Amino acid sequence: MASKRKLKQAARQEVIEPSSEIEYAAPDPSTKITWPRHLAGGVDESKFLVLWPNNINSKKSLSQGRRISIQHACEDPIVQEMSEVCQFLKLTHIIEPYKALSRDISAHPGRIRVQIFSDDKPCHVEIESRKGLMRKMGELIPKLNIRKHRVAMEQRELDAQRYQAENGNSPGNPKGYAKKKGKKGRC
């Protein structure tokens, strides 16, 4: 029988692995979410347009990937918001949430593929081109409820970080007193 000391050493050296440990698996970059759902797997996506969040981001320059004017763009869109607009317009689209724009690693991940033409006819009366779709997204994304919630949550996190940086403490510790360290009640 091995001693406790040897068992602890073996555990530290990862010779003995806990059986309940779950390994993290990176997401599959080829994951696709099709809308409407009943078309999943049966859509020829070769004729779909590819749109990245950078294409309609007003904070990006033309060389960084913005494709429409700043007046028609919106600040920091994400793929889920772009999908909400396509659902509102009843356009068939595919979300690829784990794709990354190679030239801009700071960009929000994901892209969306949208079908705006079916048999050389527009699928929606208001959308006749890629730029028309991007302008419509730039117009509708700021009005979305999920966007309002996301922006409010990001603002709260930013305020908490700013407060902590200015005061050197957390909001739960308003006077900045540090916790006492050491042996409690022992001599």
C-alpha positions, 0 to 999 in steps of 0.5 A: 500500500502506498503512503499518503505522501506518495499518493499526493506526489503522484497526484501533483505529477498528474499520474493519477487523474481524477475521473470526474474531470471534463476536458474543454473542447474548442468550438467547431469553426464549421458550425452553422445555424440555418434560418429557417430551421427546416432548411438546415442542410438543404440549402445551397449556400454558394450563392449567398452573400457573406457579411461580417460585423465589420462591414457595418461597424461605424467604428471601423475605417474603410481599410478595416472592412467597413463597406457603407458610409458611417451615417448608415452604419452602426456601432459594434454590431454582432452576428446575432443582431444581424440575424435578428434583422434578417429574420425580421426581413424574412431572409434565408440566412446561415450564421457561422458564429465561430468564423473569424476575420483574419485581418482584424483579430479585435473584431467580434467573431462570426459572419452571416451568409444571406440569400437576397436573390432567388432565381435572379429576383430579390427575395425582399422588395426593399433589399435589392443589393448587398449595400442595400441590405447593409444599410437596412441592417445599420438602420434596424440594429440600433432599434433591437431590444437584444442590442439595448440589453447588451449595450446596457450590460456592457456599460455597467461592466465598464462603469464597474471597471472604471469605478474600481480603477479610480477608487482602488476597490470594488463596489462591494467594499466602498471604503477601501478597507483591506481585509485583515490577513493572518491567523484569526484568533490565534496567538 
